[in-house]
Amino acid sequence: MLRRAFLTGLTLTAATAAHARSGGGGAKKSEDAEDKGKNGPWVDVAAVALPIVVNGALVNYVFVRLRVDLTEGSDFAVLKQKEPMLRDAIIRASYRTPFGKKDDVQEIDEARLKAAVKQAAVQVLGAKATGPVTIISQKPRRYLKAPSTKTAAAH
């Protein structure tokens, strides 16, 4: 009798686990709604801290989230796994030539950033798979005033 109760309990536990894996649970529906935006034909680049350099000195970082659209016919699953390599290429490019605006230490030059990300995406993902680049958001680490520039005529 005890053995039968134990086996019945195991069967119910296994059935419940199988039901949850098959999508029968209510929690699965809310997860699907959240993942719906993540499964499109693009690669979302996790937030990247890009340096803002003024007169050779690091003054701020801007955290940027990016999206690289993929062209039709690309293997989306394989290309999305290359996101860490793409993020690394973007960070390396930002330290070679910083993307900061000359007059604002809280924003990046979007045109230069998009061009550099496009170039990095072509190298990492391939030219045939890379589509347009979108800047989703940018947020500075610190909110600062623009640095004053010293001129010879100031005295």
trRosetta pair geometry for C-beta under 8 A, 3 or more apart (Angstrom, degrees):
i j d omega theta_ij theta_ji phi_ij phi_ji
1 4 5.8 -52 -150 32 30 112
1 5 6.7 29 152 -16 62 104
2 5 5.8 -54 -151 36 34 111
2 6 6.4 36 150 -20 65 107
3 6 5.6 -54 -149 36 33 114
3 7 6.3 30 154 -16 66 106
4 7 5.9 -54 -145 39 30 108
4 8 6.3 33 154 -21 64 107
5 8 5.7 -53 -146 36 30 113
5 9 6.4 33 153 -20 63 105
6 9 5.7 -55 -153 34 30 112
6 10 6.6 29 151 -17 64 104
7 10 5.6 -50 -147 36 35 112
7 11 6.3 37 153 -21 65 105
8 11 5.6 -53 -148 35 31 113
8 12 6.4 31 154 -17 65 105
9 12 5.8 -55 -147 37 31 109
9 13 6.3 31 154 -19 65 107
10 13 5.7 -56 -147 37 31 112
10 14 6.2 29 156 -16 66 107
11 14 5.8 -55 -146 39 29 109
11 15 6.2 29 154 -19 64 109
12 15 5.6 -55 -143 38 30 112
12 16 6.2 33 156 -21 65 105
13 16 5.8 -54 -148 34 29 111
13 17 6.4 27 154 -16 63 107
14 17 5.8 -55 -147 38 31 110
14 18 6.2 30 155 -18 65 108
15 18 5.7 -54 -145 38 31 110
15 19 6.2 35 153 -23 64 106
16 19 5.6 -53 -147 34 30 114
16 20 6.5 29 154 -18 64 105
17 20 5.8 -54 -149 35 31 110
17 21 6.4 28 154 -16 65 107
18 21 5.8 -56 -146 39 32 110
18 22 6.2 28 157 -19 66 110
19 22 6.0 -59 -145 37 27 108
19 24 4.2 -63 179 58 82 140
19 25 6.8 110 125 -48 85 80
20 24 6.6 -82 -78 59 27 86
20 25 4.4 29 -125 -33 72 130
20 27 7.9 9 -149 49 100 109
20 28 7.3 165 -169 -45 62 118
23 28 5.0 -161 -139 130 59 160
24 28 7.6 78 48 19 25 141
25 28 4.9 108 71 -11 87 102
26 29 6.0 -46 -166 22 47 112
26 30 7.5 37 147 -10 70 100
27 30 6.0 -57 -159 37 44 107
27 31 6.4 43 147 -18 72 107
28 31 5.6 -58 -150 39 35 112
28 32 6.3 39 152 -24 68 104
29 32 5.6 -51 -149 32 32 113
29 33 6.7 34 152 -20 63 102
30 33 5.6 -48 -151 31 37 114
30 34 6.7 34 151 -16 64 103
31 34 5.7 -56 -151 37 35 109
31 35 6.1 23 155 -11 69 112
32 35 5.9 -61 -139 45 30 104
32 36 6.5 56 154 -53 63 90
33 36 5.8 -29 -155 -8 31 120
34 37 7.7 -63 174 26 37 96
34 38 7.8 17 134 -5 65 116
35 38 5.0 -65 -158 41 59 115
35 39 6.0 51 151 -27 86 109
36 39 6.5 -67 -152 30 27 107
37 40 6.8 -28 -169 -15 42 112
38 44 6.9 -75 -131 9 74 138
41 69 6.7 41 110 -164 86 74
41 70 4.8 -120 167 62 82 98
41 71 7.9 -109 161 69 126 7
41 72 7.3 -1 -164 -88 162 52
41 74 7.2 118 -161 54 103 109
41 76 5.7 -101 -122 -96 64 128
42 67 5.1 16 163 -178 139 100
42 68 6.2 161 -165 81 83 44
42 69 4.8 -46 -102 -107 100 47
42 70 5.7 -169 -95 0 35 84
42 131 7.7 -82 -105 54 83 121
43 67 7.2 158 78 -157 46 54
43 68 4.7 -8 55 58 98 99
43 70 6.6 87 -20 -48 86 107
43 79 6.1 -106 -64 135 122 96
43 80 5.5 -175 -108 -109 86 61
43 82 7.4 -45 -124 71 151 83
43 83 5.4 -173 -173 -90 110 92
43 86 6.5 84 131 29 145 165
43 121 7.8 168 53 -129 133 113
43 125 7.1 -147 -8 -84 151 142
44 65 7.3 -6 -173 -179 93 98
44 66 7.5 156 -159 89 48 50
44 67 5.4 -23 -104 -103 64 82
44 83 7.3 3 75 -124 51 138
44 136 7.7 22 -141 -31 95 150
45 48 6.3 -17 142 -26 115 118
45 65 6.8 170 81 -161 75 51
45 66 4.1 6 45 63 121 96
45 67 7.1 -151 13 -76 79 30
45 68 6.9 64 -31 -9 106 98
45 83 6.2 -178 -106 -159 59 95
45 86 6.1 -111 -100 109 112 115
45 87 5.4 155 -157 -84 100 87
45 90 6.8 57 -167 -2 155 157
45 117 7.8 -118 -9 -145 159 124
46 65 7.3 -54 -175 -121 23 84
46 83 7.2 89 -9 155 89 124
46 87 6.2 -4 46 -97 87 145
47 63 4.9 8 -175 -178 113 105
47 64 6.9 146 -150 69 62 30
47 65 5.2 -40 -88 -75 68 84
48 63 7.1 155 73 -152 33 56
48 64 5.4 -30 61 62 87 85
48 65 7.7 146 13 -87 75 36
48 66 7.2 -10 14 1 120 110
48 87 5.8 -169 -85 -153 117 91
48 90 5.7 -22 -154 104 171 129
48 91 6.0 -141 -161 -71 116 89
48 94 7.7 158 145 -14 121 152
49 61 4.4 1 -173 179 101 131
49 62 7.4 148 -153 71 53 32
49 63 5.4 -28 -93 -93 66 71
49 91 7.9 38 63 -116 64 105
49 141 7.2 41 -140 -59 110 119
50 61 6.6 144 68 -160 36 72
50 62 5.3 -26 61 63 93 85
50 63 7.8 162 15 -93 74 21
50 64 5.6 12 -3 4 120 122
50 90 7.9 -71 -86 148 107 99
50 91 7.6 -143 -96 -115 67 60
50 94 4.5 -122 -139 -148 91 151
50 98 7.3 133 165 -151 92 75
50 99 5.6 -20 164 42 141 116
50 100 7.9 178 128 -56 103 75
50 108 6.0 32 89 -91 143 138
50 113 7.5 -26 -120 -113 171 121
51 58 5.6 -61 -161 -130 118 102
51 60 7.8 138 -162 86 51 45
51 61 5.9 -41 -101 -103 47 74
51 94 6.1 138 28 144 80 107
51 95 6.5 65 21 -95 130 68
51 98 5.3 -81 91 -117 89 115
51 100 7.4 -65 120 -37 56 115
52 58 7.4 104 72 -157 53 59
52 59 5.5 -64 101 66 98 87
52 60 4.1 -2 48 66 127 88
52 61 6.6 -158 5 -84 87 22
52 62 6.1 78 -44 -18 110 99
52 98 6.5 126 -126 176 26 132
52 100 3.7 106 -137 -94 76 134
52 105 5.0 122 145 -159 145 73
52 106 7.8 -15 -75 -65 168 18
52 108 7.6 -126 -86 -86 95 73
52 140 7.8 -8 -16 -128 145 103
53 56 6.7 1 174 -130 110 12
53 57 6.6 158 -156 74 72 29
53 58 5.6 -40 -99 -92 78 53
53 59 7.0 137 -121 10 26 84
53 98 4.3 166 21 -10 105 164
53 100 6.1 179 34 18 53 137
54 57 6.0 -30 69 62 68 84
54 59 5.0 4 18 -8 109 138
54 100 7.0 -92 -60 114 77 151
54 105 6.2 -50 -39 -95 132 114
54 147 5.4 142 128 27 158 140
55 147 7.6 -104 7 99 118 150
59 105 5.2 -56 106 -153 130 138
59 144 6.9 -125 157 74 108 166
59 147 6.7 -107 -117 -40 159 128
60 100 7.7 118 64 -110 99 131
60 105 4.9 118 13 160 136 99
60 106 6.7 -59 139 -90 165 48
60 140 5.7 -13 171 -160 131 108
60 141 5.8 -179 -168 46 77 99
60 142 5.6 -125 -122 50 101 92
60 144 6.0 -142 -69 15 132 132
61 140 7.3 139 86 -158 47 59
61 141 4.3 51 60 -19 89 130
62 100 7.6 148 -4 -96 125 81
62 106 7.0 115 -91 -180 111 39
62 107 6.7 87 -107 -132 153 20
62 108 5.2 -153 74 -40 154 102
62 138 5.3 11 168 -174 115 102
62 139 6.9 157 -162 76 69 30
62 140 5.1 -40 -103 -97 77 61
62 141 7.1 -116 -79 -13 31 77
63 138 7.0 159 81 -153 49 49
63 139 4.9 -18 59 62 99 86
63 140 7.7 169 15 -103 75 10
63 141 6.8 105 -25 -65 95 74
64 108 6.5 -20 -72 8 136 150
64 113 7.1 -119 -162 -166 168 151
64 135 6.4 -55 -164 -147 108 100
64 137 7.2 -178 -146 92 46 53
64 138 4.8 -5 -102 -104 80 85
65 135 7.6 111 78 -171 55 57
65 136 4.1 -52 101 65 102 117
65 137 4.8 28 36 44 108 86
65 138 7.7 -148 23 -67 65 48
66 90 7.4 -174 21 -115 154 163
66 117 5.9 -143 -164 -138 156 155
66 133 6.4 -18 -169 -170 112 97
66 134 6.9 147 -162 81 61 53
66 135 6.0 -37 -106 -110 74 53
66 136 6.4 -164 -94 4 16 92
67 133 7.3 153 82 -160 52 51
67 134 4.4 -11 61 61 101 103
67 136 5.6 86 -17 -49 103 108
68 86 7.0 -111 5 -171 149 154
68 117 6.8 -149 -81 154 108 110
68 118 7.9 157 -125 -99 107 52
68 121 4.8 174 -142 -112 150 145
68 125 7.1 176 127 -7 144 157
68 130 6.4 -47 177 -141 117 82
68 131 7.0 137 169 57 66 71
68 132 8.0 -171 -150 98 51 35
68 133 5.5 -20 -104 -106 71 76
68 134 7.9 -169 -76 24 28 71
69 131 3.5 -62 96 83 97 125
69 132 5.1 24 29 53 124 70
69 133 7.6 -139 12 -75 79 29
69 134 7.1 68 -32 -9 97 105
70 74 4.5 -111 169 59 114 149
70 76 6.0 157 76 -104 160 80
70 79 5.8 122 -108 94 141 157
70 125 7.4 -123 -109 178 95 144
70 129 5.5 -24 -149 176 91 84
70 130 7.3 -49 -116 -103 54 27
70 131 5.8 -152 -85 3 3 110
71 74 5.4 105 65 -29 69 115
71 128 6.5 -105 51 157 143 57
71 129 5.7 -147 31 -146 96 31
71 130 7.1 8 -18 55 102 20
71 131 5.1 150 -61 -60 70 100
74 79 5.8 5 156 -19 121 148
74 125 8.0 14 -156 172 142 111
74 128 7.3 163 -88 118 97 84
74 129 4.1 99 -117 -131 133 94
75 78 4.3 23 115 25 117 116
75 79 6.2 140 85 -17 68 92
75 129 7.9 -51 35 -112 64 132
76 79 5.9 -66 -143 43 28 106
76 80 6.0 29 162 -23 68 109
77 80 6.1 -54 -145 32 25 110
77 81 7.1 27 154 -21 57 103
78 81 6.0 -58 -162 27 33 112
78 82 7.4 30 145 -20 62 104
79 82 5.7 -53 -161 26 43 114
79 125 5.3 51 -147 -139 109 105
79 129 5.7 -165 -100 168 146 146
80 83 6.1 -2 -176 -34 51 108
82 85 4.9 -50 -172 42 77 116
82 86 5.9 82 129 -26 85 99
82 124 5.5 158 157 159 126 106
82 125 6.0 161 87 -87 145 75
83 86 5.5 -57 -145 38 34 113
83 87 6.2 37 157 -21 68 104
84 87 5.6 -51 -145 36 33 113
84 88 6.4 36 154 -21 64 105
85 88 5.6 -51 -148 35 32 114
85 89 6.5 34 152 -19 63 104
85 124 5.0 162 116 -142 108 124
86 89 5.7 -54 -150 35 32 112
86 90 6.5 34 152 -20 65 104
86 120 6.2 114 -153 134 69 109
86 121 6.1 31 -135 -98 118 68
86 124 4.7 -171 -83 85 75 163
86 125 6.8 17 -82 -38 122 101
87 90 5.7 -54 -151 34 32 112
87 91 6.5 30 153 -17 65 105
88 91 5.8 -55 -148 36 31 109
88 92 6.3 32 154 -18 65 107
89 92 5.7 -53 -146 37 31 112
89 93 6.3 32 155 -19 64 107
89 120 3.8 152 124 -155 123 116
89 123 6.4 174 -142 75 155 125
89 124 5.7 -139 -6 -46 152 126
90 93 5.8 -56 -149 37 30 111
90 94 6.4 31 153 -23 64 106
90 116 7.1 108 -133 124 69 104
90 117 5.7 16 -107 -105 111 81
90 120 5.4 -167 -68 69 64 172
91 94 5.7 -54 -148 32 32 112
91 95 6.8 25 156 -14 64 104
92 95 6.2 -62 -154 36 31 105
92 96 6.7 32 150 -21 65 105
93 96 5.7 -54 -150 32 36 112
93 97 7.0 -33 173 43 69 84
93 116 4.6 157 149 -179 145 123
93 117 8.0 -166 66 -69 153 47
93 119 7.5 134 -110 77 151 114
93 120 5.9 -108 -22 -62 142 124
94 97 7.6 -86 -142 73 24 50
94 98 6.1 44 180 -118 69 50
94 99 5.8 -55 -127 -6 89 104
94 116 7.5 126 -67 127 64 156
95 98 7.3 21 -115 -72 25 74
97 112 7.7 -114 123 175 115 128
97 116 7.6 -162 71 -91 109 139
99 108 4.4 23 121 -160 109 107
99 109 5.3 -139 -179 43 74 84
99 112 5.3 -178 -133 96 86 114
99 113 4.6 60 -151 -72 150 92
99 116 7.0 -117 -81 21 119 145
100 104 7.8 -153 -178 86 82 62
100 105 6.5 5 -162 -126 128 54
100 107 7.7 115 -148 87 61 47
100 108 6.2 -71 -96 -115 38 60
100 109 7.0 47 114 -12 13 91
101 104 4.4 18 76 49 128 88
101 105 7.8 -126 62 -65 81 28
101 107 5.3 14 2 84 127 92
101 108 6.8 159 -27 -160 83 14
101 109 5.2 136 -80 -63 70 81
103 146 6.0 -19 179 -125 55 147
104 107 4.7 12 114 34 129 101
104 146 6.2 -68 -100 -86 39 108
105 140 7.7 84 123 -132 66 141
105 144 5.2 -35 85 76 125 117
105 146 6.0 154 -3 -112 96 55
105 147 6.7 72 -40 -14 139 90
106 140 4.1 -68 -149 -48 77 152
106 143 6.1 28 -108 -128 135 59
106 144 6.5 178 -61 44 96 73
107 138 6.6 83 -136 117 67 140
107 140 7.4 -68 -57 -58 43 110
108 112 7.8 -122 163 66 90 100
108 113 5.3 51 140 -46 128 138
108 138 6.0 -132 18 -143 106 152
109 112 4.2 38 102 23 116 113
109 113 6.3 156 85 -17 61 89
110 113 5.6 -58 -142 40 32 111
110 114 6.0 31 161 -20 68 107
110 135 5.8 -101 -136 -4 105 153
111 114 6.0 -53 -145 36 27 109
111 115 6.5 27 156 -17 61 107
112 115 5.8 -57 -149 37 31 111
112 116 6.3 26 156 -16 66 108
113 116 5.8 -59 -147 39 30 107
113 117 6.1 27 157 -17 67 109
113 135 6.8 59 100 -80 133 126
114 117 5.8 -55 -141 39 30 109
114 118 6.1 35 156 -23 64 106
114 133 4.6 169 -147 80 82 125
114 135 7.0 -91 -72 -38 95 102
115 118 5.7 -53 -147 34 28 113
115 119 6.5 28 153 -18 62 106
116 119 5.7 -54 -150 36 33 112
116 120 6.3 31 152 -16 66 106
117 120 5.6 -53 -144 40 33 110
117 121 6.0 36 154 -22 66 107
117 133 4.7 122 95 -137 123 155
118 121 5.7 -54 -145 36 28 112
118 122 6.5 32 154 -22 63 103
118 130 6.7 121 -156 159 68 133
118 132 8.0 -36 -98 -143 112 36
118 133 5.3 -116 -64 -20 82 128
119 122 5.8 -51 -150 31 31 112
119 123 6.7 28 151 -15 62 105
120 123 5.7 -57 -153 37 34 111
120 124 6.1 14 157 -5 70 113
121 124 6.0 -62 -135 48 30 99
121 125 5.1 -15 -178 23 72 119
121 130 4.4 128 127 -124 111 128
121 133 7.0 -175 -9 -79 147 110
122 125 7.0 -54 -101 57 16 81
122 126 7.0 -33 -161 145 48 12
122 127 4.9 31 -149 -87 99 68
122 130 5.1 -91 -80 15 62 159
125 129 4.8 -118 150 87 102 121
125 130 5.2 125 82 -68 122 92
126 129 4.6 67 71 16 101 107
126 130 6.7 -177 83 -20 49 92
127 130 6.2 -60 -140 29 28 110
135 138 6.3 -8 171 -37 122 106
140 143 6.0 121 82 -80 129 55
140 144 7.6 -126 157 12 148 84
144 147 7.9 5 142 -52 123 74
150 154 6.5 -89 -159 7 62 149
151 154 4.9 124 65 -31 79 98
152 155 7.6 -55 177 22 45 97
